[in-house]
Amino acid sequence: MKKIVKTRSLAVAASLTLAALAPAHAESRAEVIHWWTSGGESAAVKELAQAYKAAGGTWVDHAVAGVETAKATALNRIVGGNPPAAAQFNTSKQFHDLVDGGLLNNVDEVALKNGWDKLLPAPILNSVRIKGHYYAVPVNIHMPAWFWYSKAAFEKAGLKEEPKTPEQLFAALDQLKAAGLVPLALGGQPWQEKLTFDAVLAHVGGPELYLKFYRDRDARTIRSEAFKNVLLAFKRLRHYVDAGSAGRNWNDATSMLISGKAGIQIMGDWAKGEFQAARQTAGKDFGCFPGLGPKSPYIVSGDVFVFPKTGDAAVTKAQQLLAASMTAPATQVAFNSRKGSIPIRGDVDASAMDPCARLGLQVMKDSSRHLPNPEMLVTPDVAGNLQDAVTQYWNTNQSVDDAVKAIASAMQS
């Protein structure tokens, strides 16, 4: 009951903060395309809509199931001359072609007023600020490689502590398997397999190898024994996934932890929204840790909204109001408390947020632990080719040497 009261108070605070903007923008109607359709995601996006309404706007919700489908819908609308007021993308290079094509409005006024150059972490700043202008509004910081675990499953398997090294992780998975549980809950979809690969690359390979691989696309690194060890560790995880994994959605994998049928899931912190929707409590029903060890790397990811150019002055005003309302401190706390992510700004009162979120905010204070997510470092084409190579290796008997060749080719494409 206390959590419900806190969430409501956050929404009220956001409404009070933004209500003062209402008189000047009474006609601000904005169609927003996004892909947040799961239970936890739907609850989160309502916080953005309510904040915009409190500021005097009319939020026209256009939810499209599936990330790629939603992005394709937005791109087709933008290129076709019938753009929405706002469209969701990941914090990445996904929307940079739209910037190059002169198809987006910037939000410099909002960014400069709020001091984004000093407020935002470097990986996010480098994604949204292009050639000196701000072309996207970040709404959260996600870390895609959190480790989630079922307290009930750990208790059944006799596990007393969270694993702190790769060796301890595999030992924990063995204990879970011996207890008759699904050790690793995974949705057998290419993007989830790629996410698991990135987690292994960061935690087994380490930050230096991760950056040489993604940022530098260094051929020698890809052929190294260290990288082969990453591939071996990644494929080893395959032995802990159940036979029903193929095609499973990520939130269905999270449900396996919620029900106590599975032990661990490697997934972004958006998974926390599913635990919350099931009325489970962090620290009591489920646990979380952002990596293996006290100084583990923290992959910085997230979501942004871009604002397509339009000849309608009213829509342009609506876009500016959206940018301001989405990034207001109270909105940031209310939205991210539902979404499972953490606010883009460190100047918010996070006392009402859950222990996992507070841990994430604490980690973000140490910039030495920040790692840009892969799509901040490579183009969508390279990312897509790499995903194909990774999922091929995961789902077949392909040798490590052949996987290295395929990955090297993908990274040079």
Secondary structure, 3 states (H helix, E strand, C coil): CHHHHHHHHHHHHHHHHHHCCHHHHCCEEEEEEECCCCHHHHHHHHHHHHHHHHCCEEEEEEECCCHHHHHHHHHHHHHCCCCCCEEEEECCCCCHHHHHCCCEECCHHHHHHCCHHHHCCHHHHHHHEECCEECCEECCEECCCEEEEEHHHHHHHCCCCCCCCHHHHHHHHHHHHHCCCEEECCCECHHHHHHHHHHHHHHHHCHHHHHHHHCCCCHHHHHCHHHHHHHHHHHHHHHHCCHHHECCCHHHHHHHHHCCCEEEEEECCCHHHHHHHCCCCECCCEEEECCCCCCCCEEEECEEEEEECCCCHHHHHHHHHHHHHHHCHHHHHHHHHHHCCECCCCCCCCCCCCHHHHHHHHHHCCHHHEEECHHHHCCHHHHHHHHHHHHHHHHCCCCHHHHHHHHHHHHCC
